[in-house]
Amino acid sequence: MESNSPNARREGWKPIFRKIYRQRYLQVMALLGIAWMIVFNYIPMYGIIIAFKEYDIISTISEAPWVGLDHFKEFLQDDALIEVIRNTLGISLIKLIVGFPLPIIFALLLNEVRSVFFKKSVQTITYLPHFLSWVVLGGILATWLSDVGVINKILLAMNVIDAPISYLAEAKYFWTIIIASDIWKELGWSAIIYLAAISGVSPELYEAATIDGAGRFQKILNITLPSIMGTISILFILAVGGVLNSNFDQILVLRNQLNASASNVIDIYVYQTGLNEGRYSYSTAVGLLKNVIALTLLIGANSVTKKLNNTSLF
């Protein structure tokens, strides 16, 4: 029996090898994806240790002297800390409060449209901005929001304002511009996920509700929303985890020295101190601290949703 056990093991592996061979093209694609993730996501994580060192581009990471938590202490004592935290949390929380439920509402309303042509047309028009980069959209917005742009012309024609306003040159308008433009760009694309979840709801539930005399609004509240609550919970967890991310590309394109007091968020601060000032260790420490807080928020949101409706990422 013992002499046959290696042969038995080899025979047991044969079906697995045959299956791998049949799926060899898929396996190669998967391996390429894994290799890409290791090279660009995991290997660079070694560089995180410069947050605890005084690194410069002349010496190597291993040669840089250790400074411990000095960079973290320096950031917590920085005069710009309050402004950076205020702008980051202000923009991100408003985006979460306003921008998160809007795609859900939009998907629910779009699902009630009976005209297939109108429904698909609206869906196509609303998710097209998602495919444009912020470099392109930033140029469009800068033109629209200039003192001779279309926004000023419309408001002047409606007698809403008496004189043209250069919106990007005034800090008090910056948060509104950032939040509104982000919602405009991502509303249709975000709604696709909810529309896909809604399409999985059993039609029999709606038929039973119709027999019981339920109206459209009652069906939405009692059938559609509870059926997609799992999807909403997962996306909410991810949104909370990214609450310290203020969409770096968008803000970098739209910010200038005149609105700097409202546009100086953590990502911009890391970019300026790291690349513009050459303080690589300090900027790495700030970025690491931000990611640790984001991970804590993600775990917290995951725990809350798990207790509330038994839905979680892990």
JOGI-V749102 format. One record per backbone hydrogen bond with DSSP energy under -1.0 kcal/mol. NH is the residue of the N-H (numbers start at 1). CO is the residue of the C=O. E is the energy in kcal/mol with one decimal. If there is no record, write none. Layout:
BEGIN
nh:NH co:CO e:E
nh:NH co:CO e:E
END
This chain:
BEGIN
nh:8 co:4 e:-2.5
nh:9 co:5 e:-2.4
nh:10 co:6 e:-2.4
nh:11 co:7 e:-2.5
nh:12 co:8 e:-1.9
nh:13 co:9 e:-1.4
nh:14 co:10 e:-1.1
nh:17 co:13 e:-2.3
nh:18 co:14 e:-2.6
nh:19 co:15 e:-2.2
nh:20 co:16 e:-2.4
nh:21 co:17 e:-2.4
nh:22 co:18 e:-2.4
nh:23 co:19 e:-1.7
nh:24 co:21 e:-1.5
nh:27 co:23 e:-3.0
nh:28 co:24 e:-2.2
nh:29 co:25 e:-2.0
nh:30 co:26 e:-2.5
nh:31 co:27 e:-2.7
nh:32 co:28 e:-2.3
nh:33 co:29 e:-1.9
nh:34 co:30 e:-2.4
nh:35 co:31 e:-2.8
nh:36 co:32 e:-2.5
nh:37 co:33 e:-2.2
nh:38 co:34 e:-2.4
nh:39 co:35 e:-2.6
nh:40 co:36 e:-2.6
nh:41 co:37 e:-2.2
nh:42 co:37 e:-1.1
nh:43 co:38 e:-2.7
nh:45 co:42 e:-1.1
nh:46 co:43 e:-1.8
nh:47 co:44 e:-1.9
nh:48 co:45 e:-1.7
nh:49 co:46 e:-1.4
nh:50 co:47 e:-1.7
nh:51 co:48 e:-2.2
nh:52 co:49 e:-1.7
nh:53 co:50 e:-1.2
nh:54 co:65 e:-2.4
nh:64 co:60 e:-1.2
nh:67 co:52 e:-2.9
nh:68 co:52 e:-1.4
nh:70 co:67 e:-1.2
nh:73 co:69 e:-2.2
nh:74 co:70 e:-2.3
nh:75 co:71 e:-1.9
nh:76 co:72 e:-2.0
nh:78 co:75 e:-1.2
nh:81 co:78 e:-1.4
nh:84 co:80 e:-2.6
nh:85 co:81 e:-2.8
nh:86 co:82 e:-2.6
nh:87 co:83 e:-2.4
nh:88 co:84 e:-2.4
nh:89 co:85 e:-2.8
nh:90 co:86 e:-2.4
nh:91 co:87 e:-2.3
nh:92 co:88 e:-2.3
nh:93 co:89 e:-2.8
nh:94 co:90 e:-1.8
nh:95 co:91 e:-2.1
nh:96 co:92 e:-2.2
nh:97 co:93 e:-2.9
nh:98 co:94 e:-2.9
nh:99 co:95 e:-1.4
nh:105 co:101 e:-2.5
nh:106 co:102 e:-2.9
nh:107 co:103 e:-2.4
nh:108 co:104 e:-2.3
nh:109 co:105 e:-2.5
nh:110 co:106 e:-2.7
nh:111 co:107 e:-2.0
nh:113 co:110 e:-1.0
nh:119 co:115 e:-2.4
nh:120 co:116 e:-2.6
nh:121 co:117 e:-2.2
nh:122 co:118 e:-2.5
nh:123 co:119 e:-2.2
nh:124 co:120 e:-2.4
nh:125 co:121 e:-2.5
nh:126 co:122 e:-2.3
nh:127 co:123 e:-1.7
nh:131 co:128 e:-1.6
nh:132 co:129 e:-1.5
nh:137 co:133 e:-2.6
nh:138 co:134 e:-2.5
nh:139 co:135 e:-1.4
nh:140 co:136 e:-2.0
nh:141 co:137 e:-3.0
nh:142 co:138 e:-2.6
nh:143 co:139 e:-1.7
nh:144 co:140 e:-2.6
nh:145 co:141 e:-2.7
nh:149 co:146 e:-1.8
nh:151 co:144 e:-1.5
nh:153 co:149 e:-1.8
nh:154 co:150 e:-2.3
nh:155 co:151 e:-2.4
nh:156 co:152 e:-2.6
nh:157 co:153 e:-2.1
nh:158 co:154 e:-1.7
nh:159 co:156 e:-1.0
nh:160 co:155 e:-2.6
nh:167 co:145 e:-1.4
nh:167 co:165 e:-1.2
nh:169 co:166 e:-1.5
nh:170 co:167 e:-1.4
nh:173 co:170 e:-1.3
nh:174 co:171 e:-1.1
nh:177 co:173 e:-2.2
nh:178 co:174 e:-2.6
nh:179 co:175 e:-2.7
nh:180 co:176 e:-2.5
nh:181 co:177 e:-2.3
nh:182 co:178 e:-1.9
nh:183 co:179 e:-2.1
nh:184 co:180 e:-2.3
nh:185 co:181 e:-2.1
nh:186 co:182 e:-2.1
nh:187 co:183 e:-2.0
nh:190 co:186 e:-2.7
nh:191 co:187 e:-1.7
nh:195 co:191 e:-2.6
nh:196 co:192 e:-2.3
nh:197 co:193 e:-1.8
nh:198 co:194 e:-2.6
nh:199 co:195 e:-2.1
nh:201 co:198 e:-1.8
nh:205 co:202 e:-1.2
nh:207 co:203 e:-2.3
nh:208 co:204 e:-2.4
nh:209 co:205 e:-2.0
nh:210 co:206 e:-2.4
nh:211 co:207 e:-2.1
nh:212 co:208 e:-1.6
nh:213 co:210 e:-1.4
nh:214 co:209 e:-2.8
nh:219 co:215 e:-2.0
nh:220 co:216 e:-2.1
nh:221 co:217 e:-2.2
nh:222 co:218 e:-2.6
nh:223 co:219 e:-2.2
nh:224 co:219 e:-2.1
nh:225 co:220 e:-2.8
nh:227 co:223 e:-1.8
nh:228 co:224 e:-1.5
nh:232 co:228 e:-2.3
nh:233 co:229 e:-2.5
nh:234 co:230 e:-2.1
nh:235 co:231 e:-2.3
nh:236 co:232 e:-2.0
nh:237 co:233 e:-2.3
nh:238 co:234 e:-2.0
nh:239 co:235 e:-2.1
nh:240 co:236 e:-2.5
nh:241 co:237 e:-2.2
nh:242 co:238 e:-1.2
nh:243 co:240 e:-1.6
nh:245 co:242 e:-1.6
nh:251 co:247 e:-2.0
nh:252 co:248 e:-2.8
nh:253 co:249 e:-1.8
nh:254 co:250 e:-1.7
nh:255 co:251 e:-2.1
nh:262 co:259 e:-1.5
nh:263 co:259 e:-1.1
nh:264 co:260 e:-1.1
nh:265 co:263 e:-1.5
nh:269 co:265 e:-2.7
nh:270 co:266 e:-2.8
nh:271 co:267 e:-2.2
nh:272 co:268 e:-2.7
nh:273 co:269 e:-2.5
nh:274 co:270 e:-2.3
nh:275 co:271 e:-2.1
nh:276 co:271 e:-1.1
nh:277 co:272 e:-1.7
nh:279 co:273 e:-2.6
nh:280 co:278 e:-1.3
nh:283 co:279 e:-2.4
nh:284 co:280 e:-2.1
nh:285 co:281 e:-2.1
nh:286 co:282 e:-2.1
nh:287 co:283 e:-2.4
nh:288 co:284 e:-2.5
nh:289 co:285 e:-2.4
nh:290 co:286 e:-2.2
nh:291 co:287 e:-2.0
nh:292 co:288 e:-2.2
nh:293 co:289 e:-2.1
nh:294 co:290 e:-2.3
nh:295 co:291 e:-2.3
nh:296 co:292 e:-2.0
nh:297 co:293 e:-2.4
nh:298 co:294 e:-2.3
nh:299 co:295 e:-2.4
nh:300 co:296 e:-2.4
nh:301 co:297 e:-2.9
nh:302 co:298 e:-2.3
nh:303 co:299 e:-2.2
nh:304 co:300 e:-2.2
nh:305 co:301 e:-2.4
nh:306 co:302 e:-1.7
nh:307 co:303 e:-1.8
nh:308 co:304 e:-2.2
nh:309 co:305 e:-2.5
nh:310 co:306 e:-1.1
nh:311 co:305 e:-1.2
END
